[in-house]
């Protein structure tokens, strides 16, 4: 996830990481007109869809165009507060369905006052072109993520290089423009097409960074902004991924402790450290003999990684773990991989955009020796996903486009921004929220104490949601004297599954949220 330094049309100029505002819309072309059509689903019947053409290169507004896919749930109240743009993160997450979720999850009286607008960022989903650099790149069984031998390391390096080369060959025309600053300028094109002088915004995970960049470019066009599960803007993107490795390892150990608390159900013991050792023994066995011919060591990590995002997955993961260890039955593990770890065409698209944005945003080390040194050092303390994460991002060491300069998102001009952060969030560790709180003058930080999930509003915590609803209703933000302006207790951890709870909750996800690891 990284970088930037280019001229941006009609809004700002980036010079050595700083921004100089220019007259707004000085020579901007007329705003496009959106044609909304019904596209409702069983879950979100009032959803409407439209498309919008935007410049591929915002510095060349009359040049080639690309198409963004939009969605909305229209306001129904007489009091209208404008559009509320929503983004689920990624980069690479589709936001169209999120509009339906947010509109249905907010209190009805609040949602009714907004047009809740989702969008697929450039390159994503129904936007055109939609990227898929190398179909089948993550198909099982991949090489072991742990480069314990030169041969394994070479195999993973070859995969990373080939993916970067495939992106460069297939998308040479668009790849230099798949980045956060371009996506932020797309948001302003959406604002104009909506006919709104200012936008409201709700962004999760990577969407918090996208929102902060938009606010830097266009502080006068922000009305209200909510950023949930905050990316540390000072670490994009190489350093953030290393910090993430430590946080996911801590969250995996929290899962081990939860399994130990429920030994009566899972029969894996009462000592979290011994259970963790059993998990790594399972990993070693799968590296030699993949379960069902599909779940090797790397796929096992992919399967259990979502448990770091959302503890609602823990009962399913624990059942699969226990079945493999106690009953020598790999079938539940294969099923868990298919539910949580397998990648379909949408996932391939998401990963292609993820790498394209992160590798373009900022500079990454081009010397593999640095990657090797840094990741082995982190692995010594946090072995759960360090090398898996390294290979996930490794195409950035070979990316075919020049990097941009990082954006300094410090902002004293934007209206009060409301931040939400869980203290044990793994995908976006707590420090990100604290850092952005300091950088955004007048912002308020709401902390979920002892919370470990990612994307914490509209997920059942009424304390958090009261702050969100108050802010969207009339702009009210909490004000405290410490680092946090308000503190909410976390929801309790889940219970082991019963037949009824399994039927009710299987397949529940973070309402489509995508963390910046994807």
Buried (B, 14 or more C-beta within 10 A) or exposed (E): BBBBBBEBBBBBBBEEEEBEEBEEEEEBEEBBEBEBEEBBEEEBEBBBBBBBEBBBBBBEBEEEEBBBBBBBBBBBEEEEBBBBBBBBBBBBBBBBBBBBBBBBBBEEEBBBBBBBBBBBBBBBBBBBBBBBBBEEBBEBBBBBBBBEEEEBBEBBBEBBBBBBBBBBEBBEEBBBBBBBBBBBBBBBBBBBBBEBEBBBBBBBBBBBBBBBBBBBBBBEBBBBBBBBBBBBBBBBBBBBBBBBBBBBBBBBBBBBBBBBBBEEBBEBBEBBEEBBEBBEEBBEBBBEEBBBEBBBBBBBBBBBBBBBBBBBBBBBBBBBBBBBBEEEBBEBBBBBBEBBBBBEEBBBBBBBBBBBBBBBBBBBEEEBEEBEEBBEEBBEEBBBBBBBBBBBBBBBBBBBBEBBBBBBBBBEBBBBBBBBBBBBBBBBBBBBBBBBBEBBEEBBBBBBEEBBBBBBBBBEBEBBBBBBBBBBBEEBBBEEEEEBBBBBEBBEBBEBBEEEEEEEBEEEBBBBBBBBBB
